[in-house]
Amino acid sequence: MIDDSGDRKAGTATANVGRQWLGRLGKTDNGIVTMATVWADGRVYYPLHATPQKP
């Protein structure tokens, strides 16, 4: 499974922050997005790899 959720973030001091699509908000806004691959079954959700996406 691939998760590309984003979080709102004010300012630009943090790396990879910029105006981009934020899946959790369902709109384009200033924030940070991380692509994560996860392994999941009926009872376990285990992240395998995460990479921040550049705006």
C-alpha positions in Angstrom: 0.0 0.0 0.0 1.2 3.6 -0.7 0.3 6.5 1.6 0.9 10.0 0.4 -0.7 12.0 3.2 0.4 15.6 3.8 0.4 17.9 6.8 -0.1 21.6 6.8 3.0 23.6 7.7 3.5 27.3 8.0 6.7 29.0 6.9 9.5 27.7 4.7 12.3 27.0 7.3 11.7 23.2 7.2 13.0 21.3 4.2 10.5 20.2 1.5 7.8 22.6 2.7 5.9 24.4 -0.1 2.5 24.8 -1.8 1.4 21.3 -2.8 -1.6 18.8 -2.6 -2.3 17.7 1.0 -4.3 14.5 0.9 -5.5 14.8 4.5 -7.0 18.2 3.9 -8.2 17.4 0.3 -6.8 20.6 -1.1 -3.6 22.4 -2.2 -2.0 24.4 0.6 1.4 25.2 2.2 2.7 21.9 3.8 4.9 18.9 3.7 4.1 15.5 2.0 5.7 12.2 2.7 5.3 9.2 0.5 5.3 6.0 2.5 5.1 2.4 1.6 3.5 0.2 4.2 2.7 -3.5 4.7 -0.7 -4.2 6.0 -3.0 -7.1 6.7 -6.2 -7.5 8.7 -4.5 -6.6 12.0 -1.0 -5.0 11.3 0.0 -1.7 9.7 3.8 -1.6 9.4 5.6 1.3 7.6 8.5 0.0 5.3 9.9 3.2 3.8 9.2 6.9 3.9 10.5 9.7 1.6 9.6 13.4 1.8 8.3 14.8 -1.6 9.7 18.1 -2.9 7.1 20.7 -3.9 
